[in-house]
Amino acid sequence: MELRWDPILREWIIVSGERGRRPLLPEGFCPFCPGSEEVPASGWTVLSIPNRFPSLRADPPLPNVKSDKLYRHRPSKGVCEVVIYTPKHDATLADLSIENIRAIIDLWADRFEDLGKKEYVKYVFIFENKGRIIGVTLDHPHGQIYAFPFIPPLIKRELESSKRYWRRNGQCLFCEIIEKERDDAVRVICENEDFVCFLPFFARWPYGVHIYPKRHLGALIDLTSNEKNSFASILKQILRKFDNLFNMSFPYMMVLHQRPTDNKPYPYYHFHVEFYPPYREKSKIKYFASVETGAGTVTFDYTPEIKAKELRESPET
């Protein structure tokens, strides 16, 4: 378990041999159900527990390979947690009440704040992988948190571009995008008083919506209580639209992009949520093949306006 430096792309890679040796669980056994070894039998709505097979650890072993000027490495110091959304095994985030989703948001905010206070944590990444097609092996509704000892490369690119835009234009790049999307309207899926959900003009995934708070803020902990309720409501709304689009439990990757926790100011950054659903039609998967993976150039086989219309017309109940 260690971090290895890619000198070509100039980014850290997590190498974790232990995760490849994760055991197969007995059929019918769920480690996230109430009463299992790590989960209380009662008295909870949402829960955060340590990941039993982490990629990052607070006390990582020293790397067992040599380091030099070209091939650098460092211990994989950090934290990996699992967020269990509900005691109910046969549910998804879309099935939960707004009150339950609000409790999840509160837990996310608490973990962001607590983990971000650790000196070695530079970025707290909250996410959910949903669906076997994504690679999920446990069906109990849950997400994860990685507390990184570095700022991940995609976040770093967002920080750099938004800082450049802020300096050149005196405006938040994300606030400008929100205004433009709301003015155009054709890619907006739904919105409420505090949040807007849209498929961006520059969408990378056919149904890869973004959710933004309308007020400029950098992290979950900056949300007011009313804004957290609005966030829970719009999450429920778009997740129901996902499920009703093809009458199936819709798989996705959901990621929360927040400011880093390295005690530096980021007034130009704007908290938001991004979804990466793998389907492009009911029976067709969007693969990131050679052009996307090898060249880094995304191809979009439709238009965001067409896919936004499909989602907008999908029922919410």
Secondary structure, DSSP 8 states (H G I E B T S, - for coil): -EEEEETTTTEEEEE-TTGGG-----TT--TTSTTSTTS-SSS-SSEEEE-SS-SSBSS----SS---SSS-EEE-B-EEEEEE--S-SS--GGGS-HHHHHHHHHHHHHHHHHHHTSTT--EEEEEEEESGGGT----SSEEEEEEESS--HHHHHHHHHHHHHHHHHSS-HHHHHHHHHHHH-TTEEEE-SSEEEE--TT-SSTT--EEEESS--SSGGG--HHHHHHHHHHHHHHHHHHHHHTTS---EEEEEE---SSS---TT---EEEE---EEETTEE----HIIIII-----SS-HHHHHHHHHHS---
